[in-house]
Every structure is written in structure tokens, then in C-alpha cells.
Amino acid sequence: MLQIISVSKCYEKSKALDNISINFPEGQTSALLGHNGAGKSTLIRIILLINQFNSGEILFNGKTLNSKDIRKFGYLPEERGLYKNMKVLEQLIYFGQLKGLSKEKAKISAEKWLEKFKLTNSSNKLTSTLSKGMQQKIQFICAVVHDPKVIFLDEPFSGLDPVNNQIFIDVIKSLQIQRKTIILSSHQMNSIEELSDKIILLNNGKKILDGKLDEIKSQFETNL
């Protein structure tokens, strides 16, 4: 479904990505792992056409990725990008419309997600008045309100307490049941193991590991 073919990204004094090739299978959850600066967020932003790359190719459904395809993607960034002086529901409707929904359909979807996260009573509150955990939930809803086919989650569990962490895991599992293609970047290995079909490990801009989770676990257990 989504193929990264020999993609490189260079800056003046360094290579953020070095000839990266990855296949993200349709309907599966792929974990993108690596230390800070390994290239995870850079790769996600390149796929989303936020950043340009120097060489290589990105295919979606067998064709070169273009801006129209991005409407089928959802993105939860590591850094929150909410409008703090907008009301919650207004904001969700706005993001839904940016992704091609009518105002009516965006409102219906936003209200459904607010109910799922038990945030209906916060729909008319300003984002700035919400706790960090609640803002993270709103940011998540912004990423999925338009029912995307591919969902990028960059550190979705960051700053969450155990209760909210489990809520996010349960919601991601509900998306997996719908056969969404999910690219998940996180440092929380317990959550990664629970949710992921496939593991990709980056180090200093290079891919050093890529395979199904059960196969990788068997490989390293054999080497112990």
C-alpha cells in the first residue's frame, strides 16, 4: 500500500535518512523505532509531504504519492499543533473540513469521537483550558476525524498517565479492527509489542532492522 523506495534526506552537514526502503502493509500496524535523531519523525514528515527529500520514491497504492493522497492520511504529531483559543468542537470540525469533509459530516464524526473519549462535556471549552492528557486526546481526534486510511502516530503515549495510556491503546486496537494502516512511533516498548505487527528500527538515518514482530522475537531469542 505505502512503499518507501531508496529515500535519502540530506542536510548541510549530515544525512537524516540514508537510502531508506520500507514497505508498510495495508491493514497492519508498523512500529517505527529508534533513538531521538534516528530519522523517525523526518521520515514521517517526508511521507506526509511536509518535508522534501533529496532522492528516492514514495508510492501509494502503486503510484507516486501526491497531495491528494494526503487527504487519506491522518497525523498525530509529537508536538501538539492545536489552536488554543478555539473551542474543542469548532476545532475538530475545522480539521475535518481541511481533510475534505462537509461541515455536517465533520461535526457528526467529531461528536462520535468526543463521546468515545468521554469528552462530550468539553466540546465548548477552549483548548487552552484542558489538561495535557485531554489535549492529547483532542489532537488524536484531529488525526482521525476524517476516517483516514493511513494513520501516523508520533509518540501518541507521551505524557499520558496509565489510565489514559490504556484508553489510547484500546482506541488504536479499535482502529486495527477496522483494518486501518497504522505507522506508530513510540519509546514505550510494552505498548509497541502489544500493538504492532511489524518492527522497523532506524539508527542515524539508516534502517538496521525490518520484519514481523514474532519473527524478530524468535531471531533474538535464538541468539541468546
C-alpha positions in Angstrom: 0.0 0.0 0.0 2.7 2.5 1.1 6.2 2.0 -0.2 9.3 3.9 0.6 12.0 3.3 -2.0 15.6 4.3 -1.5 14.7 7.6 0.1 17.5 9.9 1.3 17.3 13.3 3.1 20.5 15.4 3.4 21.2 18.5 5.3 24.4 20.6 5.0 26.5 18.5 7.4 24.5 15.3 7.9 22.3 12.7 6.3 18.9 12.5 8.2 17.9 9.5 6.0 20.3 7.3 4.1 18.8 5.2 1.3 15.7 4.0 3.3 13.4 1.4 1.8 10.3 0.3 3.7 7.0 -1.4 2.9 4.1 -0.5 5.1 1.5 -3.3 4.5 -2.2 -2.4 4.2 -4.2 -3.1 7.3 -1.2 -3.6 9.6 0.4 -1.7 12.4 4.1 -0.9 11.8 6.3 0.3 14.6 8.9 2.9 13.7 11.6 2.7 16.4 14.9 4.5 17.1 16.6 7.0 19.4 16.0 10.7 19.2 17.5 11.9 16.0 17.4 8.4 14.3 15.2 9.8 11.5 11.7 8.6 12.5 10.0 12.0 12.6 11.9 13.1 9.5 10.6 10.1 7.6 7.0 10.6 8.7 7.1 14.3 7.7 8.6 13.4 4.3 5.8 10.8 3.7 3.3 13.5 4.6 4.9 15.9 2.0 5.7 18.3 4.8 9.4 18.0 4.1 11.1 17.3 0.8 13.6 14.5 0.2 16.7 14.5 -2.0 16.4 11.2 -3.7 14.2 8.1 -3.9 10.5 7.5 -4.4 7.3 7.1 -2.4 4.4 5.1 -3.8 0.8 4.9 -2.5 -1.3 2.1 -4.0 1.4 1.6 -6.6 1.5 5.2 -7.8 3.7 8.1 -6.9 2.4 9.8 -3.7 0.7 13.1 -4.3 -1.0 15.9 -2.3 -4.5 14.4 -3.0 -3.4 11.2 -1.3 -2.5 13.0 1.9 -6.2 13.7 2.5 -6.5 9.9 3.1 -3.8 10.2 5.8 -4.1 11.1 9.5 -1.2 12.5 11.5 -0.8 12.8 15.3 2.5 14.9 15.7 4.8 14.5 18.6 4.4 18.3 19.3 0.8 19.4 19.7 -0.5 21.7 16.9 -3.9 22.7 18.3 -5.4 26.2 18.2 -5.6 27.1 21.9 -8.1 29.8 21.6 -10.6 27.8 19.6 -13.4 25.7 21.2 -12.9 22.0 21.0 -15.7 21.0 18.7 -15.1 24.0 16.4 -11.5 22.9 16.1 -12.4 19.3 15.3 -14.9 20.4 12.6 -12.3 22.7 11.1 -9.7 19.9 10.8 -12.3 17.6 9.4 -13.1 20.2 6.7 -9.4 20.6 5.9 -9.4 16.9 5.0 -12.4 17.2 2.7 -15.4 16.5 4.9 -18.5 18.7 4.8 -19.2 20.7 7.9 -22.1 18.4 8.8 -20.1 15.2 8.4 -17.2 16.7 10.3 -19.5 17.6 13.2 -21.0 14.1 13.3 -17.6 12.4 13.3 -16.2 14.8 15.9 -19.1 14.3 18.2 -18.7 10.5 17.9 -15.0 10.7 18.8 -15.6 13.1 21.7 -18.1 10.6 23.1 -15.7 7.7 22.6 -13.1 9.6 24.7 -15.7 10.8 27.2 -15.1 14.4 26.2 -18.6 15.5 25.2 -18.8 17.9 28.1 -15.7 19.6 26.9 -16.9 20.3 23.4 -17.5 24.0 24.0 -14.4 24.6 26.1 -11.3 26.4 24.8 -8.4 24.0 24.2 -6.1 26.1 26.4 -8.3 25.2 29.4 -7.8 21.5 29.0 -5.3 19.3 30.8 -2.3 17.9 28.8 -3.9 14.5 28.6 -7.2 15.9 27.3 -5.3 18.0 24.7 -3.6 14.8 23.6 -7.0 13.2 23.1 -8.2 16.2 21.0 -5.0 16.1 18.9 -5.7 12.3 18.3 -9.2 13.1 17.2 -7.9 15.7 14.8 -5.9 12.9 13.2 -8.8 10.5 12.7 -11.9 12.7 12.4 -11.9 12.3 8.6 -11.7 8.5 8.8 -8.3 8.2 7.1 -6.9 5.0 5.5 -3.4 5.5 6.9 -2.7 6.9 10.3 0.7 8.2 11.6 1.0 8.3 15.4 4.2 10.0 16.5 4.7 9.4 20.3 1.0 9.1 21.0 1.6 8.0 24.6 3.8 10.9 25.5 2.9 12.4 28.9 -0.1 10.2 29.5 -0.9 8.6 32.9 -1.5 4.8 33.0 -5.3 5.2 32.7 -5.2 7.4 29.6 -2.4 5.3 28.2 -4.7 2.3 28.2 -7.5 4.3 26.7 -5.2 5.2 23.7 -4.2 1.5 23.4 -7.9 0.5 23.3 -8.7 3.1 20.7 -5.8 2.1 18.5 -7.0 -1.5 18.7 -10.4 -0.4 17.6 -8.8 1.1 14.5 -6.9 -2.1 13.9 -10.2 -4.0 13.8 -11.2 -1.6 11.0 -8.1 -2.7 9.2 -6.5 0.8 9.2 -2.9 1.0 8.2 -1.0 2.5 11.2 2.5 3.7 11.5 3.4 4.0 15.2 6.5 5.7 16.6 7.0 5.4 20.4 9.5 4.7 23.1 7.1 2.6 25.1 8.1 -0.9 24.2 5.3 -2.6 26.1 2.7 -0.7 24.0 4.7 -1.4 20.8 4.8 -5.1 21.5 1.1 -5.2 22.2 0.0 -3.3 19.1 2.5 -3.9 16.3 2.6 -6.5 13.5 5.9 -5.2 12.2 9.0 -3.5 13.5 11.3 -1.1 11.7 14.4 0.1 13.6 16.3 3.2 12.4 19.7 4.3 13.7 21.5 7.5 12.5 19.3 7.7 9.4 19.8 4.1 8.4 17.4 1.1 8.5 19.0 -1.6 10.6 16.0 -3.9 11.3 12.8 -4.6 9.4 10.5 -7.5 9.9 7.4 -9.1 11.5 7.4 -8.8 15.3 7.1 -12.6 16.0 9.9 -13.4 13.6 12.2 -10.8 15.1 11.5 -12.0 18.7 12.3 -15.6 17.6 15.5 -14.5 15.9 16.8 -12.7 19.0 15.6 -15.5 21.4 17.6 -17.9 19.3 20.7 -15.7 19.6 20.6 -15.6 23.4 
